[in-house]
Amino acid sequence: MTDPLRVLLVDDEELARLRLRSLVGECASPRAEVVGEASNAAQALAWLAEHDCDLLLLDIGMPGKDGVALATELKQRTSAPAVVFVTAHAERALDAFELNAVDYLTKPVRRARLVEALQRAAQRTALRAHAPAATTAPPVIVVTELGRVVRVPLHDVLYLKAELKYVTLRTAERTHVLDEALADLESRLGGRFLRVHRNALVARHALRALERRGLGADADDTEGWAVRVAPTDEWLAVSRRQLAAVRDAMREAGGA
């Protein structure tokens, strides 16, 4: 018989924790037990510093550091527990996808949905125990399209370009639209992407050539310089301010 799933409840509402504790105790398969409780992120981190668990049932809207911030911090750990978000705010589902959460439950939690979440958590815990390397999920950008959520692997993204009120995400196969600020995306994506213009970030692996070109209206403040993006062979304007950085990136990559 396998050991029960060890669960830490993190919610600022005592009644919510009481209900979750009761529901967890009623789950026969997979077996699970609540091994600790915390009413905020600080208490959860203090508890995790001295104890281990397999899963956090984690509320999002808490005083101080919220559940998303806590899950983001835990994600940096090599042996972080799985996370199931439990919240009354359905619009925060994208945060769960971004953080590779096991599941996302809305309050009031139904027993059947909790069982599904625990089953997923048990499967992930088992996979991690037997094949740690295989469970490291590649980074993704989450896109909402026509009522569905699409996870775009970061290594597939060629560039991100700000348009009027949205950002275009380009892969070799298709174009997606994001409702996020380019500056926010830049801070999140780190050094994999290079800003070539005030309105564009290009994946370093997609840089192929830097040339003077006539780009019409897009050439504003660029002195005619543009970078070619592979494999689509599109040309994006390069601003004067970013020209030196783009040249350096091309040299490092052995490009033109």
For each residue, the residues with C-beta under 8 A, 3 or more apart:
1:
2: 30 31
3: 6
4: 30 31 32 33
5: 30 31 32 33 54 55 118 121 122 125
6: 3 32 33 35 52 53 54 55
7: 24 32 33 34 35 53 54 55 56 57
8: 34 35 36 37 38 44 47 48 51 53 55 56 57 81
9: 17 20 21 34 36 37 38 56 57
10: 37 38 39 40 41 43 44 56 57 58 59 62 67 70
11: 16 17 20 39 57 58 59 62 86
12: 39 40 59 61 62 63
13: 16 17 59
14: 17 18 39
15: 18 19
16: 11 13 19 20 59 86 107
17: 9 11 13 14 20 21 37 39
18: 14 15 21 22
19: 15 16 22 23 108 109
20: 9 11 16 17 23 24 34 57 86 109 114
21: 9 17 18 24 25 34 37
22: 18 19 25 26
23: 19 20 26 27 109 111 114
24: 7 20 21 27 32 33 34 57 114 118
25: 21 22 33 34
26: 22 23 111
27: 23 24 30 31 32 111 114 115 118
28: 31
29: 115 119
30: 2 4 5 27 118 119 122
31: 2 4 5 27 28
32: 4 5 6 7 24 27 55 118
33: 4 5 6 7 24 25
34: 7 8 9 20 21 24 25 37
35: 6 7 8 51 53
36: 8 9 47 51 53
37: 8 9 10 17 21 34
38: 8 9 10 41 43 44 46 47
39: 10 11 12 14 17 43 62
40: 10 12 43 44 62 63 64 65
41: 10 38 44 45 62 64 65 66 67 69 70
42: 45 46 64 65
43: 10 38 39 40 46 47
44: 8 10 38 40 41 47 48 56 58 70
45: 41 42 48 49 70 73
46: 38 42 43 49 50
47: 8 36 38 43 44 50 51
48: 8 44 45 51 52 53 74 81
49: 45 46
50: 46 47
51: 8 35 36 47 48
52: 6 48 81
53: 6 7 8 35 36 48 56 81
54: 5 6 7 81 82 121 122 125
55: 5 6 7 8 32 81 82 83 84 102 118 121 125
56: 7 8 9 10 44 53 71 74 81 82 83 84
57: 7 8 9 10 11 20 24 84 86
58: 10 11 44 67 70 71 83 84 85 86
59: 10 11 12 13 16 62 67 85 86 87
60: 66 67 68 85 87 89 92 95
61: 12 66 67 87 88 89
62: 10 11 12 39 40 41 59 65 66 67
63: 12 40
64: 40 41 42
65: 40 41 42 62 69 70
66: 41 60 61 62 69 70
67: 10 41 58 59 60 61 62 70 71 85 87
68: 60 71 72 92 95 99
69: 41 65 66 72 73
70: 10 41 44 45 58 65 66 67 73 74
71: 56 58 67 68 74 75 83 85 95 99 101
72: 68 69 75 76 99
73: 45 69 70 76
74: 48 56 70 71 77 80 81 83
75: 71 72 80 99 100
76: 72 73 80
77: 74 80
78:
79:
80: 74 75 76 77
81: 8 48 52 53 54 55 56 74
82: 54 55 56 101 102 121 124 125
83: 55 56 58 71 74 99 101 102
84: 55 56 57 58 101 102 103 104 105 117 121
85: 58 59 60 67 71 92 95 96 101 103 104 105
86: 11 16 20 57 58 59 105 106 107 109
87: 59 60 61 67 90 92 104 105 106 107
88: 61 106 107
89: 60 61 92
90: 87 93 106
91: 94
92: 60 68 85 87 89 95 96 104
93: 90 96 97 104 149
94: 91 97 98 142 144 149
95: 60 68 71 85 92 98 99
96: 85 92 93 99 101 103 104
97: 93 94 100 101 140 142 149 151
98: 94 95 140 142
99: 68 71 72 75 83 95 96
100: 75 97 137
101: 71 82 83 84 85 96 97 104
102: 55 82 83 84 117 120 121 124
103: 84 85 96 113 116 117 120 121
104: 84 85 87 92 93 96 101
105: 84 85 86 87 109 113 114 117
106: 86 87 88 90 109
107: 16 86 87 88
108: 19
109: 19 20 23 86 105 106 113 114
110: 113 114
111: 23 26 27 114 115
112: 115 116
113: 103 105 109 110 116 117
114: 20 23 24 27 105 109 110 111 117 118
115: 27 29 111 112 118 119
116: 103 112 113 119 120
117: 84 102 103 105 113 114 120 121
118: 5 24 27 30 32 55 114 115 121 122
119: 29 30 115 116 122 123
120: 102 103 116 117 123 124
121: 5 54 55 82 84 102 103 117 118 124 125
122: 5 30 54 118 119 125 126
123: 119 120 126 127
124: 82 102 120 121 127 128 135
125: 5 54 55 82 121 122 128 129
126: 122 123 129 130
127: 123 124 130 131 134 135
128: 124 125 131 132 135
129: 125 126 132
130: 126 127
131: 127 128 134 135
132: 128 129 135 136
133: 136
134: 127 131
135: 124 127 128 131 132
136: 132 133
137: 100 140
138: 153 154 155
139: 153 154
140: 97 98 137 151 152 153 154
141: 151 152 154 157 169 178 185
142: 94 97 98 149 150 151 152
143: 149 150 151 152 169 176 177 178
144: 94 147 148 149 150 179
145: 148 150 176 177
146:
147: 144
148: 144 145
149: 93 94 97 142 143 144
150: 142 143 144 145 176
151: 97 140 141 142 143
152: 140 141 142 143 156 157 169 171 176
153: 138 139 140 156 157
154: 138 139 140 141 157 189 192
155: 138 205
156: 152 153 171 172
157: 141 152 153 154 160 169 170 171 193 203
158: 170 171 172 202 203 206 229 230 232
159: 170 193 200 201 202 203 206 229 234 236
160: 157 167 168 169 170 178 182 185 193 200 201
161: 167 168 170 182 199 200 201 236
162: 166 167 168 181 182 198 199 200
163: 166 167 168 199
164:
165:
166: 162 163 177 178 179
167: 160 161 162 163 177 178 179 180 181 182 185
168: 160 161 162 163 175 176 177 178
169: 141 143 152 157 160 175 176 177 178
170: 157 158 159 160 161 175 176 229 232 234
171: 152 156 157 158 174 175 176
172: 156 158 231 232
173:
174: 171
175: 168 169 170 171
176: 143 145 150 152 168 169 170 171
177: 143 145 166 167 168 169
178: 141 143 160 166 167 168 169 185
179: 144 166 167
180: 167 184 185
181: 162 167 184 185
182: 160 161 162 167 185 186 199 200 201
183: 186 187
184: 180 181 187 188
185: 141 160 167 178 180 181 182 188 189 201
186: 182 183 189 193 195 201
187: 183 184
188: 184 185
189: 154 185 186 192 193 201
190: 193
191: 204
192: 154 189 203 204 205
193: 157 159 160 186 189 190 201 202 203 204
194: 201 202 203 204 207 242 245 246 249
195: 186 198 200 201 242 245
196: 200 201 202 227 236 237 238 239 242 246
197: 200 222 236 237 238 239 242
198: 162 195 239
199: 161 162 163 182
200: 159 160 161 162 182 195 196 197 236 237
201: 159 160 161 182 185 186 189 193 194 195 196
202: 158 159 193 194 196 206 207 227 229 236
203: 157 158 159 192 193 194 206 207
204: 191 192 193 194 207 249 253
205: 155 192 253
206: 158 159 202 203 229 230
207: 194 202 203 204 210 227 228 229 230 246 249 250 253 255
208: 227 228 229 230 233 255 256
209: 227 228 250 255 256
210: 207 225 226 227 228 238 246 247 250 255 256
211: 225 226 228 256
212: 223 224 225 226
213: 224 225 226 235
214: 219 224
215: 218 219 222 224 226 235 237
216: 219
217: 220
218: 215 222 237
219: 214 215 216 222 223 224 226 237
220: 217 237
221: 239 240
222: 197 215 218 219 225 226 237 238 239 240
223: 212 219 240 243
224: 212 213 214 215 219
225: 210 211 212 213 222 237 238 240 243 246
226: 210 211 212 213 215 219 222 235 236 237 238
227: 196 202 207 208 209 210 235 236 238 246
228: 207 208 209 210 211 233 234 235
229: 158 159 170 202 206 207 208 232 233 234 235 236
230: 158 206 207 208 233
231: 172
232: 158 170 172 229
233: 208 228 229 230
234: 159 170 228 229
235: 213 215 226 227 228 229
236: 159 161 196 197 200 202 226 227 229
237: 196 197 200 215 218 219 220 222 225 226
238: 196 197 210 222 225 226 227 242 243 246
239: 196 197 198 221 222 242 243
240: 221 222 223 225 243
241:
242: 194 195 196 197 238 239 245 246
243: 223 225 238 239 240 246 247
244: 247 248
245: 194 195 242 248 249
246: 194 196 207 210 225 227 238 242 243 249 250
247: 210 243 244 250 251
248: 244 245 251 252
249: 194 204 207 245 246 252 253 255
250: 207 209 210 246 247 253 255 256
251: 247 248 254 255
252: 248 249
253: 204 205 207 249 250
254: 251
255: 207 208 209 210 249 250 251
256: 208 209 210 211 250
